[in-house]
Amino acid sequence: MIHRIIAIVIGMMLSVTGSGAQIQGKGPKVLTLQECLQLARENNLEIQRAEAQLLGAGARLTAAFGRYLPGLSLSAGYSRRLDQQQQQFVNIGGQLIPVPRSPANSYSINVSASLPVFDGFSREAQFAQAQHQLQATELQAADTRRRVFQQVYEQFLEVQKAYRLIDLRKADLETAETQLRKLEAQYEAGRIAKPALYQQQAQVAQKQLALVQARNQLTLAKAKLLSIIGLSPTLSVEFSSAGLPDTMTAVMMQDFRQRIGTFQTVYQQALSRRPDYLAAQKQLAIANASLTIARSGYFPSLSASLSWSWANSELRDFDRLGRTFVGLSLRVPIFDNFRTNEQIQSANVQRVQRELELQQIEQQIASDIEQALLQLDAGERELRAATIALDAARLNYASAQERLDVGKISLAEYAQANSQFISAKVNYLTALFNYLKARYQLKLLIGSER
């Protein structure tokens, strides 16, 4: 446990100066999703804050273990009389009788050890409480990582969506510019009127604007993702789409459904794996330990002590003047003005609150899973509909292009078919990434960090 705490401290000190500087020094770099998750684990401030709390929990566990060990204390003293040269007298019946001079120096040493033998099981409950607290802190840190990883994943999808939208807008613009060049040649040959040329120029300008907006969307998405993973939003970094599908078939969606299982399967997995739920169970165990500690006030306590003391005017005769003492101390509570009863009632209230919080988390998990499954259903339906619409729009666009080349349709009809095709592509892209988000959201609710 100590090695783990040291590793956390070292990681916190080196995370920014290590990871961020490394990327800055290499210039533009392409990051994969796994690399983004690793950078978030190292640099994200929420994760660092959660893992830093392990230091305090580890210290409390060490202190709880120390209650099983004897307490040791050592004291030493020295004093010297400053009026040693003056004759000292004692008054007896009005007569001053001189007394011998005492030594000027005085030394003393005292060593003592004490050990609680029984304290109403409070010591055992405190140690169990510290263990549960450490485990709860670890689980809370894991839950923080899980939530941050969700933000990284969803924002990574936004970046990839923006990349693909830019590619789509570029291709659309190139098609419009090619068509514009054809119309310019036809206009110069006197085959078309000038309004048709103006119409296509307006289409090109509109598609240029759409490309600029897509690039701005990418810039904002990248800046937000860099901020989440703990890097400067101004870094020149690209993100790889390796591992992300370009399409999603019905077979792939059905395979994911089979691996996820039913609602009851997902719910049971979540209860056994979700770190926030497991941390809530540990908090309930901590409350039960607090109740045991409070009840220990009704029990007698017994402690043992061992001490050795020595005093002399010179630093000698330790064996002759030293004294050794062994003792037992028993404390029996008789009446404490109802303080123990108040502590028990307060601890019991905390325990009830933890039980209610645990039930609330169970209900929230069930509700979240139900909503996630509904979102997955909606994502599947949306993706199927978008696939059908895209196929139809593609066929319609290809047909319109052929008919335009032979002069069977007008430019406006062709532009409409092209616009429908582009809209179908954008809708499919949106549906695909919505479905991927729904899949990851469901995995996250089960308790998977990735």
N, C-alpha and C positions, 0 to 999 in steps of 0.2 A: 504493500500500500504506500509506503514511504517513497519507493522508487517511482510509483505512478504520479504522486504529487509533485516530486521534483521534475519529472518529465513535463508536467503541465506548466509549471513555472517557466522552465526553459523554453517551451514552445511559445508561451505568451510573449516572452522577451524577444524571441527571434522571428516571430511570424511576420511582422511588418517589415523589418529590416532584411529578412531573408527572402520571402516569396515575392513581395512587391518589388524590391530592388532587383531581383533576378529578372523579372519580366521587363522592368524599365530598362535594364542594361542591354537587353537583347533586341530592343526595338519591337517592330510588329511581330506578333506571335499569334499562332492559331491554337485556341484552347478547345478541348473536347468537353463534353458534359461531365465526365468523370474528373477531369482536371478542375473544372469549375467547382464541383462538390468538394474536392480536396482543399482548394484555396479557401472556400467558405469555412471549412472546418478549422483551418489554421488562422484565418484573418477576421472572420465575422465577430463583431464586438459582443453580440448577444451570446454566442457560443463561448467566447472567452470569459464573459461574466459568469455564466452558469458553471463552467468548469473551475473557475477560481473559488467558488463556494465550497469545492471539495477540500480546500485547505482548512477551512474552519471546521468542517465536519470531521476531518481526520484528527484535528487537534482535540476535539471533544471526545473522540473515541479513546485517544491516548490518556486524557485526563480521567475518563471513566475507569480505564484499566488501572490507573495509579491508585485508585481507592482500595485495591486489593493488596497494595504494598504498604509496609510500615512507614510512618513519617519520622524523619530524623531531624534533630536540631542540635546545634553546637553553640555554646556561648562561653565567652572568656572575658574576664575583667581584671583591671589593674587600677590601684589607687595609691596615693602617697600623701602623708600628712605634711603640711607646710609649716606648722608651728612646732616641729620636733625639738628645737633647741630650748624651748621654754619648759621650766619645771612644772609638772602637773600635781595638783593637790586634790584631796578629797575632804569634804567637811563632815566631821563626825562629832556630834555634840558640841559644836562651836569651835572645835579644834581642827586646824588645817594640817592634815597629815600628808607628807609627800608620798607619791606612788612611783614605782619604777617606770622608766620610759618604755613605751611599747615600740615595736619595730615600725619604721616609717612606711615601708612598702607592704602592699597587700595584693595577693594574686588569687584568682578563682577560675575554675573551669567546670562546666556542666555539660554533659552529653545525655540526651534523652531520646527515646524511641517510643512511639505509640502505634498501636494497631487495633482498628475496629474488629471485634470478633463477631458481633451480630448487631445489625441495626434495623431489624424488622424487614429484611429483604430489600431495603432501599438501594443498597449498593448493587445488587444483582439487577434490579430493574433499571438503574441508571446506565449500567453497561449495555444491557439489551436495547435501551432507548438510543444510546449513541450508535450502536450498530445499525439499527433501523434508520436512524437519521442519515448516516453515511450512505446506505443503500438508496434511500429516497433521494438524496442529493445527486447520486450517480444517475438515477432514473430520470430525474428532472433535467439533468444535462443532456441525456439522450433524447428526451422529448423536445428540448430546444433545438438540438441538431436536426431532428426530424422535421420540425416546422420550418427551420431555415432552409433545409434541403428542398422542401416543397416550394418555397419562394424561388430558389435557384432554378429548379426544374421548370416551373411555370414561366419564369422570365426567359429562360433559355429557349423555350418553345416560342415565345413572342419574338425573340431575335431571329430564330430560324424561319418563322412565318414571314417576318419582314424581309429577310433575304430572298425568299421565294417570291414574295410579292414584287420585289424589285426586278427579279428576272422576268416575271410575267409582264410587268409594265414596260421593260426594255424591249421585249419581243413584240409587244403590241405597238410600241412606238416605231420600231423598225418596220413593221408591216405597214403602218400608216404612212411613214416617210417614203417607202417604196411605192405605195399607191399614189402618193403625191407626185413623185417623179414621173410616173406613167401619165398622170393627168396633165402635168406640165407639158410633156411631149405631145399629148393629144391636143392640148390647147394651142400650142405653137403650130401644129399641123392643121388647125382650124376645125377639128372634129368635135370639140365640146365648147360650150359657152363659158364665160369667165365666172359666173356664179357657182358653177360646179367646182371650179378650182378654189374659190374662196371657202366653200364648204369643207373641202378636204384640208385646207390650211387651218381652219378652225379646229377640225378634228385632231390634227397634229399638235396644235398648241394645247388642247385639252389633255392629250395624252402626255405631253411634256410636263404639264402641271401635276398629273397623277404620279409621274415618276419622281418628281421633286418631293411630293408629299410622302411617298413610300420611303425615300431616302431619309427624310426627317424622322419618320417613324422608327427606322432602323437606328438612327443616332440616339434617339431617346431610349429605346429599348436596351441598347448596348450600355449606355451610361447607367441605367438603373441596375442592370445585371452586374456591372463592375462594382457598383456601390454595395450590392448585397454580398459579393464575395470578398469585400474588404480591400479593393484596389481603387486607384484614382479613376474617376469617370472620364478623365481626359487621356487615358492611355490608348495607344494605337494597337488595338487587339481585335482579332477576328475570332469567330467561333465556328468550329467544325460541326457539320451535320452528321458525322459518322454515327451509325447506330439508330438514326431516326428513319422511319420508313417514308418513302415517297408516296405510297399509296396503301390502302388498307382494304383487303378483300373480305368477302363474307366468311371464307374459311378461317382467316386469321382472327376475325372477331369471334367466331364460334369457338375457336381453340382457347382464347382468353376466357370466355365464359365458362368453359369446362374446367379450366384451372382454378378459377375463382370459386366456383361452387354456388350453393344456395345462400340465402340470407342467414340461416342458422349457422352454416359453416363459417361464413365470414365473421359473424358476431362472436362465435366461440374463439376463433383465431385472434380477434381483436382483444378479447378479455385476457387471453394468455400472453399477448405480445405487446400491447400498447404500453409504453413507458409511463404515460400520465396516469393510467389506471393502476398499474403496479405501484407507482409512487403513492397514490392515494391509499392503497392497502398498507403500505409502510407507515403512512401518517396515522392510520387507525391503530397499528401496532404501537406506535409511539404514544398515542393517547392512552392505550391500555397500560403501558409501562408507567405513565404519569399517574394513573390511578393507583397502581401498586405503591409508588413512592409516597403518595399522599396517605394511604392507609398505614404505612409504616410508622406514622406518628402515634398509633395506638399500641405499638409493641415496645417492650423494654429494649434497651441497648446496652451492650457490654463491650468494653474495650480493655486492652492490656497495655501495660507500660513498663519500660525498663530504663533506668537512668543511672548515671555515675557522676558524682560531684567531688570536687577537691578544692580546698582553700588553705593558703599558707602565706607567710610573710616572705618566703623564699621559694625559688623554683626547685624544690626537692621534696623528698618524702611522699611521693605520689602513692606508693603502695601502703604506707602507714596511715596517711591522712585521707586517702580516697574512700568514698562511701558508695556502695551499690544498693539500688532499690528496685524491687519488683512489685508491681501492683495491678489490681483489677478494679475497674470502675463500672458499677451497675447503675443505670438510670432507669427508673420506672415512672412513666407518665401517669399522673393521677387525675389532674384537671388542668387543661391548657386554655381555658376560656373559649372553648369551641373552635379554636383555630384549626385543629385537624379536621373537624367536621366540615368547616368552610372550604378547606383545601380539597377534600374528597368530593364535595358537591361541585366545585369548580372543575376538577379533573373529569368528573362524570359528564358535565355539560360539554366539555371539549370532545370527549369520546363520542357522545351522541352526534355532535356536529360533524365529526369525521365520518361516522356511519352514513349520515345523510348526504355528505359530499360524495362518498363512494357510490351511493345509489343514484345520485344525480349524474355522475359521470357515466354509469352504466346506461341510464336512459338516454343521455346525450350521444353515446356511442351508437346505440340502436337507431336513434333518429338520424344521425349522420350517415350511417351505412345505408339505411333505407333511401335517403335522399341521393346518395352517391349511386346506388343501383338504378334509381329512376333517371338520374343524369346520364348514366351509361346507356340505358335504354333509349333515351332521347338522342344521345350522340350516335348510336347505331342507326336509328331511323333517319336522322338528319344526313348522315354520311351516305346511306343507301339512296336517299332521295337526291342528294347532290351528285352522286355518281350517275344516276339515270339522267338527270338534267344535263350533266356535262357531256355525256355520250350523245344525247339528242342535239345539243347546241353545236358539238363538233361536226356532226353530220350535216346540220343545217348550214354551218359556215362553209364547209367544203363545197356543198352544192351551190351556195350563193357565189362563191369565188369562181366556180366553173361557168355559171350563167352570166356573171359579170364579164368574163373574158370573151364570151361570144355575143355580148350585148343584149341579153334577154331580160336583164333587170337593171334598174337604175342604181346610181351610186348611193342614194339614200337607203334603198333596200339592202344593199350590201353593207353599208355602215351599221344598219340596225342588226343584221345577222352577226356582224363582228362584235358589236357591243354586247349582244346576248351571249356570245361565246366567251368573252372576257369576264362578264358577270358570273357565268357558270364556273369558270376557273377560280375566280375569287371565292365564290360560295363553297366550292369543293375544298379549297385550301383552308377556309375558316372551319368547315365541318371536320376536316381531318385533324386539325390541331385541337379543336374542342373535344373530339373523341379521345385524343391522346391525353389531354388534361384530365378527362373523366376517368380514364384508366389509372393514371398515376394517383389521382385523388383517392380512388378506392384502395389502392395498394397502401397509401399513406394511412388511411383509416384503420387498416388491418394492423399496422405497426411497423411496416417496413420503412427504413430510412431512405432506400433508393428504389 
